[in-house]
């Protein structure tokens, strides 16, 4: 999960908590310590990244982009 502000936390909740039989949050990325703490409360085993490209280049199956709208296209192209 790239970005775990309000929308990103909602996505973590929907994927990891409410659909845990089908999806798992294994990594989060944020520069906000407060948002990281909130996301880890939902997905305590998620690996924390503070750099978007580091998460994208890691060994993951999918990326959910919940960063500010102006960053979506560039991050999607990198992913």
C-alpha positions as CSV (number, residue, x, y, z in Angstrom):
1,X,0.0,0.0,0.0
2,X,1.6,3.2,-1.2
3,X,0.1,5.9,1.0
4,X,-1.8,5.1,4.2
5,X,-3.6,8.3,4.9
6,X,-7.4,8.3,5.2
7,X,-8.0,6.6,1.9
8,X,-5.0,4.2,2.2
9,X,-6.1,3.2,5.7
10,X,-9.6,2.5,4.3
11,X,-8.0,0.3,1.6
12,X,-5.8,-1.6,4.2
13,X,-9.0,-2.2,6.2
14,X,-11.0,-3.5,3.2
15,X,-8.2,-5.7,1.8
16,X,-6.4,-7.0,4.9
17,X,-9.1,-7.0,7.6
18,X,-12.4,-7.5,5.8
19,X,-11.1,-9.7,3.0
20,X,-8.3,-11.5,4.8
21,X,-9.1,-14.8,3.2
22,X,-8.3,-13.4,-0.2
23,X,-5.7,-10.6,0.3
24,X,-3.0,-9.7,2.8
25,X,-1.2,-6.4,3.4
26,X,2.4,-7.3,3.4
27,X,3.9,-3.8,3.0
28,X,3.0,-0.2,3.6
29,X,4.7,3.0,2.5
30,X,4.4,6.4,4.2
31,X,6.5,9.3,5.4
32,X,4.0,9.9,8.3
33,X,4.9,8.1,11.5
34,X,1.3,8.6,12.7
35,X,-0.1,7.0,9.5
36,X,2.3,4.2,9.7
37,X,1.2,3.5,13.3
38,X,-2.4,3.4,12.3
39,X,-1.7,1.1,9.4
40,X,0.3,-1.3,11.6
41,X,-2.6,-1.4,14.0
42,X,-4.6,-3.0,11.1
43,X,-1.8,-5.1,9.6
44,X,0.9,-5.5,12.3
45,X,3.2,-7.8,10.2
46,X,3.4,-5.4,7.3
47,X,6.9,-4.3,6.3
48,X,7.3,-0.6,6.5
49,X,8.8,1.5,3.6
50,X,9.4,5.2,3.6
51,X,10.4,5.3,-0.1
52,X,7.8,4.5,-2.7
53,X,10.3,3.1,-5.2
54,X,11.8,0.8,-2.6
55,X,8.4,-0.8,-2.0
56,X,7.7,-1.0,-5.8
57,X,11.0,-2.7,-6.4
58,X,10.5,-5.2,-3.5
59,X,9.1,-8.7,-3.9
60,X,5.4,-8.0,-3.9
61,X,2.5,-9.2,-5.9
62,X,0.4,-6.1,-6.3
63,X,0.4,-2.4,-5.4
64,X,-2.5,-0.2,-4.2
65,X,-1.7,3.4,-4.8
66,X,-3.4,5.7,-2.3
67,X,-1.0,8.7,-2.4
68,X,-2.1,12.2,-3.4
69,X,-3.8,12.2,-6.8
70,X,-1.1,14.1,-8.6
71,X,1.4,11.2,-7.9
72,X,-0.8,8.3,-9.2
73,X,0.3,8.3,-12.8
74,X,4.1,8.3,-12.1
75,X,3.8,5.7,-9.4
76,X,1.6,3.5,-11.6
77,X,4.1,3.7,-14.4
78,X,6.9,2.7,-12.0
79,X,4.8,-0.2,-10.6
